Amino acid sequence: MIQKLMDVLEVASLLIASFDDGTSTDFDYQMVLIHLWSRRAWLLKRFHKSIKTDNEQSNNIFQGAVTVEDCLFALDEIGKTLLSKDSTSPQQLLQIYTLLIDSWAQSGMEQSENIAMKYLIKMEEDERMTKIDSRPYNSILTLCVQNKNDEKAMYLWNRMRVSNAVTPDFHTFSALLLTLVKTDRVNDAIKIIRETEEEVNGKVAINNVCYNIVLDGLSKNGYAGADKEALSLLQSMVQLSKRGENSQIAPDRITMSIVMEILAAQGVPASEIEKLLVKCQSDATNNPALEPDTVMYNIVLAAYAKDSASRDQTSRGSTAPKRAKALLQTMANNPSALPNTTSYNSVLHALVESEDVNLDEVLSFFEEMKTMKAVNRTIIPNTFTYNIVLKALTQDTTETGIELTEKFLEEFKRNGIEADTITFNTLLNSMVQHSNSDISNRAEKILKKMEADFKNGLSGVKPNIRSYNAVLNGYAKAGTVDACRQAEKIVKEMEALARDDENRADCRPDLVSYACVMDAYARSKMLDAGERAEKMLKYMEQKGIEPNTICYNLAINCWAKCKHKDAPLRAEDLLNRMQQRHESGSPFVKPNSVSFTSVMNCWAQSNSDISPERTTQIMHRMEALAKAGDKEMQPNAYTYSTVISAWGRSGRCDSVDKSMAILNHVAANFSKGESPVRVNFAMYNSTINAIAKSQSGNKARDAASLLERMKRDFHEHGNDHAAPTPTSLSAVINACAYTINPEERDEAFKIARLTFRELLTKKYGEPTSTCYVNFFSVCSRLMPPGNKRDQLAISTMFDCSQRGLVNQKVIQSFRYAVSGEGYKYAIVKCNLN
């Protein structure tokens, strides 16, 4: 840089010396000096930017012109002298003004924009000027791009177009559009493009670069409808270029790449984007600038990877991996668009994101990619590649799968691939899917190793909030008291880390962090879980973090799980506080159906005498809110099941009537179109259980009758939510077993046996151990002791054994159903040892 500056100064000296021979005019001489001072200013600016130097060193280099300002003021003096002469022609005036404006615009000085504008206005007002071109305006517009000064850019545009009728050129449009795009005024940029399209008649110098600038702005803006706007702009470019009015307006590879990226970002199916790629290939015969390259193919491949991950459009996602692999093969046969690492990564990503991911196929493709280096040196697996494969491996969340995943990390090291934060976060998120304290402890050890490696200089493994929250989530799922303590400790460590190191502010606990701790409290079922959760809510507020609806719901859930005698009242108090905060204007807290249902569940599981009434009142409160327009408060199936369960648990004489009333209430509301909730299997099962626990003398017939209604609802009325389950049939058998009226015992036994036979057909699913426990209760309670009872019980136990459903509860209930001799026989026959 120094040598370059010295060379320029030497050339300047030679040029100045050459003017002393009298052959150059005074104007030419002065203009050369202006140019030299301008060049000096520019080089000095570059010099100071690239090399830190002091004024003494600069002085030695520039021989007196220490600062950029010195250069600019020197050329200013010369310019003012020339402008003041009457003999200066209009063409010479334009040269002087243009050079002065450009010099100041390029200087980067604080006042450069204002001084450049003063010269521009002076030029416009100079009566000697006969014609002004776009160059002075373009210099200031370029400065507007750097300063992101959209208002000044639009001001200049209007002066050119209206006040002075200056014809804009390509540079004008480029600078103006780029300024608007950089200041998020994409719509204004599109408006200017549209207005200009009407003037494309040879007078306006607009080309595909201008369109590409606007399209790039659309791509980065990402607003809804950008895909339609992009396609419309593309169509305009094609039509205008075909009319022959401006050949430079035809789209090129850059145009098509940006349009394709916009379509992909807007969720357009990859197959539609591929059609554009195919069209480019066919049009490349007449326009070589459209020949698809690797970048364009990679955009389509990335779109297929995105499609593969779409769960709401299964048909689109299911074909994505196959189509991505086919496109990759097309690239391999195209010398102008050979695949690279990004290409293979996108296909690999599509395979991994598939709903039916085939691990063998993923690993096979990964091995193929590793061998491609010998054929194509641009295909080298990188950290992203290994992270994708790691994600596939983490699909297996068994302990064996976790061990395989951890071993895969060793392959990172063997192949010289540096694991990064994403690598470890993927592993952590996989590990914490388990409700296992040991695995949670292993996850924390990995987190600590990340911290240690980061402190030792491995910046790529810096733990972030996701890393810490993953470990907290693991401890939440562990559901132990020790896990709660560990979760609390980690949050304290996060707070200390963010407090003591400003570069680790990204590790400050957030809503998710504190929510995980409260979730740990709830799962631990500690007696003081509710108290701890409420303290956590207050602690968050002290830290300046306003708890949201999820946090309050977790606190309510803590009360529901802790079995504290005051739990229902405390849970309901939290619900009321949520409602108060919402009504006072809090944007973060609003009770929803989960909030209300959790409180109802808290009441339903308590031993309070008023439990059924309170759950019913809360249910009606939800219905009233939903009817008033708050659709989020619409009770769901679980809500109604909870109320029915509360009545069933109460054991009151009217519990069955109340349960049936709620069941009928739900059915009626759905029939009238007042509620989207249909009676489901859980509501039926809860009502059958209420019948079983009642003191009704006809409970067997009542339970069987409700089961038949359930079947009709499913088979005849098309209510898929009401499909009976093994639990439904088992509940009927349980109701039969506890028949009170002696006169009903024979009929109860017949109902139980018929129901059990239906259960064994597996028409409504596989029977469970509980089904056998309930049927053995029927045998022991409704059949007299003797050979018939022994034979029935032993044959049933044999069937249970064959299905692999024998457990301690089954054996205990079977023991009550058979005689001593029968039990000894069954031990051998059914292999109960």
C-alpha positions, 0 to 999 in steps of 0.5 A: 500500500505504501509503495503504491501511494509513493508511486502515485505521488511520483507520477503526479510530480512528473505530470505537474512538471510536464505542464511547465513546458507551456503546452498544456492549457491552464484549465487542463493543468488545474483539472489534473491537479484536482484529479491528483488531489482527489486520488490522494484523498482516496488512497489516503482513506484506503491507507488509514483503513488498512494500516494503523499509522500515526500522523508523523508516518503519514506526513513522511509518505504524503509530504504535507497532506496529512489528512483526507480533509487536507486533500479535499480542501486543496482540490476545493480551492482549485475547483472554486477558482475554476468555477469563478472564471467566466471563460469556463465553458458549460462542458468544463463546468460539468467536469468540475462539478462532477469531480468535486461531487464525486471526490467528496462523496467517496471521501467517507468524511462525516460532512461529505454528503452535505458538501456533495449536495451543496455542490449539486444544488449549486450546479443545478442553479448555475445558469451557465449550465446547459446540460446536466447528466446523471454522473453527479447524482450517481455519486451521491446515490452511491453514498446513500447506499453506504449510509442507507439514506433512503430519504436522500436517495428518493429526494435525488430521484425526484430532482432528476426525474421532475425538477431537472429532467436528468435521464437516469442510467443503469448506475442511477437505478442500481444505487437507488434500488439498492438503497431502498432494498437495504432500508426495507422499502422493497415495495417502493423499489418494486413500484419504481421498477414497475413505473420504469417498465412502462418507459423501456423504450431505449431511453431508460437504462434498466437491466437485469441487475436492477431486477436482481437487486429488487428480487434479492430484496424480496428474498431477504424480506420474506413477506407473504406473497413474495413468491407471486411478486417474484414470478410476476417480475420474472415474467416482466423481464421475459416479456420485455426482453422478447419485445427486443426493447432492451436485450440486457433485461433478460433474466440470467442465472442469478435471476433464476437462482433468487426466484427459486430461493424465494419460492422455496422460502415461501413453501412452494413444493420442490417439484414446482421449483424443479420445473423452473430448473428444467425450463432454464435448461431448455431455454439455455439453447437460445440464452446461454446465461440461463444454463443451470449451474450447481447453485441452482440445482442445490436450491432445488435439492434444499427444497426437497429436503424441506419438503421431506420434513413437512409432516402436514403434507405427507404425499409431498414429503414422502416422494422428496428423498427419491426425487432428490436422489434422482436430481443428484444423479442428473447433476453427476451427468452434467459437467456444468453443474457437478454436485458438491458437498452442499448437494450431497448434504441436501439429499442426505438431509432429505433422507433423514427428515423423511417421516419413514427414515431408513437408517440403513439407506442414510448410512449407505448414502453417507458411505457413498459420499465419503468415497466420492472425494476420489472422483470429485474433490469438491465433495468432502463430508463436513461437520454439517454432514456428520450432524445430519447423520447424527440426527438420524442415529438419534431417532433410536432413543433406546439406551442402545441407540444412545450408546451407538450415537455416542460412539459415532462421535468418535468417527468425527475425530477419526475423520478430522471433523470438528464437532460443534455446538449443534453436534452436541445439542443433537446428542443431548436432545436425544439423550433427554428423551428418557425418564432416566436419572443416569442418562440425565447425569451423562447429559450433564457431563457432556455439557460440562465437557463442552464448557471445558473445551470451550474455555480451552479454546474450542470456540465451535463447541460453545454451549448455548441456551439450547444446550443447557435447556436440553439438560434441564429437560432431561432432569425434568423428565427424570421425575425424582427429587434429586433431579429437581435439585440438579435442575435448580443447580444448573439454573444457578450456574447459568445465572452466574455464567451470564452475570460474570461474563458478558460474552455468555449472556446467551446462557442466561436462563429463559422461560424454558429454563425455569419451566423445566425446573417447574416441570421437574417439581411436578413430575417428582410429586414432592409434597411441596412441589406446588410451593416450590413452583409458586416461589419460582414464579415470584423469583422469575418476576424478580429477575425481570422475566414475566411468567407466561401461560405455560409457566402458570400451567406448570405451577398448577400441575405441580399442585395437581401432582403433589397430593397436598391437602390444600392443592385444589384451592391453591391451584384454583387461586393460581387460575384466578391470578392468571385471569386477573393478570390477563384482564389487567393487560398482560400480553403473556398470561391468559388462562386456556383450556389446559389451565382450567382442566389442570385445576379440575384434575386437581379437584378430581384427584382430591378427597374433598367432598365438594370435588364433583361440584367444583369440577362441574362448576369450572366446566360450566365456567369454561363453556360460558367463556367459549360461548362468549367468543373465547374459543380457546376456552372450549372444553375438550374431551379430557375436560369432560372425562375429568368431570365424569371421573370426579363424580365416579370417584365420589361414590355418591348415590347420584354419581351415575346419574351425574356422569350420564348427564354430562355424557348426554350433555356433550352428545347433545351439544355436538348434535346441536352444533354448539360444540366441536367435542364428541363423546369419546372412549375416555368419557364412556370408560369413565362413566362405566367406571362410575357405574362399577363403583356405584351401589346400583343393584343393576350395575352389570346391565347398566355397564353392558348397556352403555358399552352397547351404546358406545359400539353403536356410536362408533359403528353406526354413527361414525364416531371414530373417537368412541371406538371401544378399547380393551379398557372399555370391555374390562371396565364392564367386566369389573362392574359385573364382578362387584354386583351387589344384588344376589339376584343379578349375580347369574346375569352379571356372570353371563355378561362378564363371560360374553364380554371377556370372550369378545375381548379375546377376539382382539376386535377392539385391541389386544387385551391387557393384564388388567382384563385378566385380573378383572375376569378372575375377580368375576370367577372368585366373586360370582362362581361357587367354588368347585371344578367348574370354577377351577377349570375356567380360571385355569384355562383363562390363566393358560391363555394369559400365560400364552399372551405373555401378560402374567404379572404379580397382580394377575397371579394374586387375583388368580390365586383367589379364583382357584382351589389349592389343588387347582393353583398347584396344577396351574403352576406347572401347566402355565409355568408360573414359577 
